[in-house]
Amino acid sequence: MRVAICPGSFDPVTLGHLDIINRARKLFDHVIVAVMINPSKHTSFTLEERISLLRRATEGMEEVEVVSFEGLLADYAKIRDAAAIVKGLRAVSDFEYEFQMALINEKLNPDVETIFLTTRSENMFLSSSIVKQIASFGGDISSLVPECILNDIKDRLCTGGKQG
């Protein structure tokens, strides 16, 4: 069985994330969506909430498993016997950082490959940060996130532009 890991913070999950996950499903038998635990990063959603949102967004995708992990991705890939790490790329700026990460992961675990999937043009601008910014000003995020979790995201992030 060919296993891939799609790592990220998914704070919150977007349609861009789901596109990469769906495309990875076509290439691999089992896709592990790994929600990173990074204590130095402030998130809008707790780890448990991000996992729950992802599980709901990937419901019905039997070959997708949503988990959390802490530590080195290269080590986690070894533990899970993953053949690949799948990362989505939006722009050249993404590539610089992700290429560096791919090289270090290869050094730490030569048995895992990093595969870059370029974003679809409609998702080129899309990121969790953009979703959070638009929502914080009461903007419409319905075309940016999965419909099944839209209200959860709006309830947490939408302030209508009110500053505290």
C-alpha positions in Angstrom: 0.0 0.0 0.0 1.4 3.4 -1.1 1.0 5.9 1.8 1.4 9.7 1.6 1.3 12.4 4.2 -0.3 15.8 3.7 1.0 17.9 6.6 -0.1 21.3 7.7 -1.6 23.5 10.4 -5.1 23.7 8.7 -6.1 26.7 10.7 -8.8 26.5 9.2 -9.0 24.0 6.4 -9.7 25.6 3.0 -11.0 24.5 -0.4 -7.3 24.7 -1.5 -6.3 22.2 1.2 -9.1 19.9 0.1 -8.1 20.1 -3.5 -4.5 18.9 -2.7 -5.9 16.1 -0.5 -8.3 15.0 -3.2 -5.5 15.0 -5.8 -3.2 13.1 -3.5 -6.0 10.4 -3.2 -5.6 9.8 -6.9 -1.9 9.1 -6.5 -1.8 7.1 -3.3 -3.7 4.2 -1.6 -3.8 5.9 1.8 -3.5 9.7 2.6 -2.7 10.8 6.1 -3.7 14.4 6.7 -1.4 15.3 9.5 -2.3 18.3 11.6 0.9 19.7 13.0 1.4 20.6 16.7 3.6 23.7 16.8 3.6 25.2 20.3 5.3 28.4 19.0 2.4 29.1 16.6 -0.8 30.8 17.7 -3.8 29.2 16.1 -7.4 30.4 15.9 -8.7 26.8 16.4 -7.5 24.3 18.9 -5.8 21.1 17.7 -9.0 19.1 18.5 -11.1 21.6 16.6 -8.8 21.5 13.5 -8.9 17.7 13.5 -12.7 17.7 13.8 -13.2 20.3 11.0 -10.9 18.2 8.8 -12.6 15.0 9.6 -16.0 16.5 8.7 -14.5 18.1 5.5 -13.1 14.7 4.4 -16.1 12.6 5.4 -16.7 9.9 2.9 -13.1 9.8 1.8 -12.3 6.3 3.1 -8.7 6.4 2.1 -8.1 9.6 4.1 -7.0 9.5 7.7 -6.8 12.7 9.8 -4.3 12.6 12.7 -2.1 15.0 14.7 1.6 14.7 15.1 4.3 16.4 17.0 8.0 16.4 16.2 9.9 15.9 13.0 7.8 15.1 9.9 10.6 12.9 8.5 10.4 10.7 11.7 6.6 10.6 11.5 6.8 9.5 7.8 9.2 6.7 8.9 6.9 5.5 11.6 3.9 5.5 9.2 5.9 3.9 6.4 5.0 6.8 4.1 6.4 6.8 0.6 5.8 10.5 0.2 5.0 13.9 1.7 2.6 15.9 -0.5 2.7 19.6 -0.3 0.7 22.2 -2.3 2.4 25.2 -3.9 0.7 28.5 -4.7 3.6 30.7 -5.7 7.4 30.8 -6.0 7.6 32.1 -2.4 6.0 28.8 -1.3 8.5 26.8 -3.3 11.6 28.4 -1.7 10.5 27.4 1.8 9.0 24.0 0.8 12.1 23.1 -1.2 14.3 23.7 1.8 12.0 21.5 3.9 12.0 18.8 1.3 15.8 18.7 1.3 16.1 18.4 5.1 13.4 15.8 5.2 15.3 13.8 2.6 18.5 14.1 4.6 16.6 12.9 7.8 14.7 10.2 6.0 16.0 9.2 2.5 13.1 6.7 2.1 10.5 9.5 1.8 10.0 11.6 -1.3 8.4 15.1 -1.3 5.9 15.7 -4.1 4.8 19.2 -4.9 1.3 19.7 -6.4 0.7 23.1 -7.9 -2.5 24.8 -6.9 -5.3 25.2 -9.3 -5.6 28.8 -10.6 -8.8 29.4 -8.6 -6.9 28.7 -5.3 -3.7 30.5 -6.1 -4.5 33.3 -3.6 -6.1 31.1 -1.0 -4.6 30.5 2.4 -5.9 30.0 5.9 -4.5 33.5 6.8 -6.6 35.1 4.0 -9.7 33.3 5.2 -9.1 34.5 8.7 -8.5 38.1 7.6 -11.6 38.2 5.4 -13.8 36.6 8.1 -12.5 39.0 10.8 -13.9 41.9 8.8 -17.2 40.1 8.1 -16.4 39.2 4.5 -18.0 36.3 2.6 -15.8 33.2 2.9 -18.4 30.7 1.6 -16.4 30.2 -1.7 -13.1 29.6 0.2 -14.0 26.9 2.8 -16.0 23.6 2.7 -19.7 24.3 3.1 -20.0 21.6 5.8 -17.8 23.6 8.2 -18.6 27.1 7.0 -20.7 28.0 10.0 -18.1 26.7 12.5 -15.5 28.9 10.9 -17.8 31.9 10.7 -18.8 31.5 14.4 -15.2 31.6 15.4 -13.7 34.2 13.1 -16.4 36.6 12.0 -16.4 39.8 14.0 -17.8 42.1 11.3 -14.8 44.3 11.4 -15.4 45.2 15.1 -12.2 46.0 16.9 -12.0 45.2 20.6 
